[in-house]
């Protein structure tokens, strides 16, 4: 679905994918990885963390005109590092610790020299766990796929 | 003269602590944890999210616990909570064709790309109570099989390629997307507003109306083109970032109902459609929504409006169970003064009736 968006700059596409990993991360897992990674960083809160609503949209018939389905809770945060980088985070749910940590990681990620460490210690494990989970779920659902067979009746 | 009467404060306070006590029940029984509710009463939680119109599993679980399992009370709690939060914006429309599928079935095609995936369904169970579930028996790990990585196109797109089915719904160009939580309802509605109202509408009410269309009250000859349940990605455009920010995934149920043909001098005969999209796993609600959506499109297709399910104002005005319960349940609030006035009135009418009775009888006898 993502990956081959037209017009997206590679840098912002990379950032978008990184933010997707953080948004999907279970809060306690993200907090654990963040703590263990041991980044020594003072991030000043600029906005939030704050919890609010987004209105979820669908499309009539699946692909037609947009309509509003309902709302969902979202928590967001913005932080600034002493060196000036501003990080943002948005994720479904009401977890404000997760929002703060994710915004800090987004700010750190903007320093290219930190990316390999962030990738190794936080992003890569989260991505791997998400992929493993998704593959397991898909395999469990695949086992419920109906294999039709035809009974031959009578003689010809 | 208006006389304010106060009282009952102590009674109300004590009633609420009695409620808290009864809600907790026998203290020898462990209290329910929210994660237990969310994990093990997941479809109840989904219904609260759908009709409470707020996707947040833990809040819905809390509401279910607080309401002692009363679904409409829980939905009411969730609706009240959402009014306390600021609004960050509207997401990009979710792409149901790209969802991670948990279940996908079609009644129109046996062999469709991606296949029929039954998923975690009650279908084909024998509906026999399972005594094993009374205990804490460990559930067996589900079977696995290599998943087919091929995409699963929506069935409506398969038929659409041949032009045999109407296109996905459009609304007049340039019109902003209706939001019934922001603007009061004005009939007639566009389909977007109607679908928003149906998505949060009461499952039981919509189910009954949907059933009525099958029994001949606005027959639409439906068949399930496709039901899919799964996780869809949400994205939000925000001013501080030059790309749509990913928010995570939500579980939704989508129903594509395929209905019998319409055509005109200009348009060749083709299948028509009804659409359902609901938070969580709820195919009964999604199917009922799709049937009601199609029935409510009667005037669009020049059909006679002869049945309740086709009457937009009737359906949409009565589908919201929070509104409905508010108006029905307000009848138990003090109506002492109104009732006193009515008592006086009926006494006066009775007196008039009794004094007039003799005259009427004499007149009848004379005639």
Interface residues (C-beta under 8 A of the other chain):
Chain A: X1 X8 X9 X12 X13 X15 X16 X19 X20 X23 X24 X50 X51 X52 X53 X54 X55 X56 X57 X58 X59 X60 X61 X62 X63 X64 X65 X66 X67 X68 X69 X70 X71 X72 X73 X74 X76 X78 X88 X90 X91 X92 X93 X94 X134 X135 X136 X137 X138 X139 X140 X141 X142 X143 X144 X145 X146 X148
Chain B: X49 X50 X53 X54 X55 X56 X58 X59 X82 X85 X86 X87 X88 X89 X90 X91 X92 X93 X94 X95 X96 X97 X98 X100 X101 X102 X103 X110 X111 X115 X116 X117 X118 X119 X142 X143 X144 X145 X146 X147 X148 X154 X156 X157 X167 X168 X169 X170 X171 X177 X178 X179 X180 X181 X191 X192 X193 X195 X196 X199 X200 X233 X234 X236 X238 X240 X241 X242 X243 X244 X245 X246 X247 X248 X249 X250 X252 X254 X256 X273 X275 X277 X278 X279
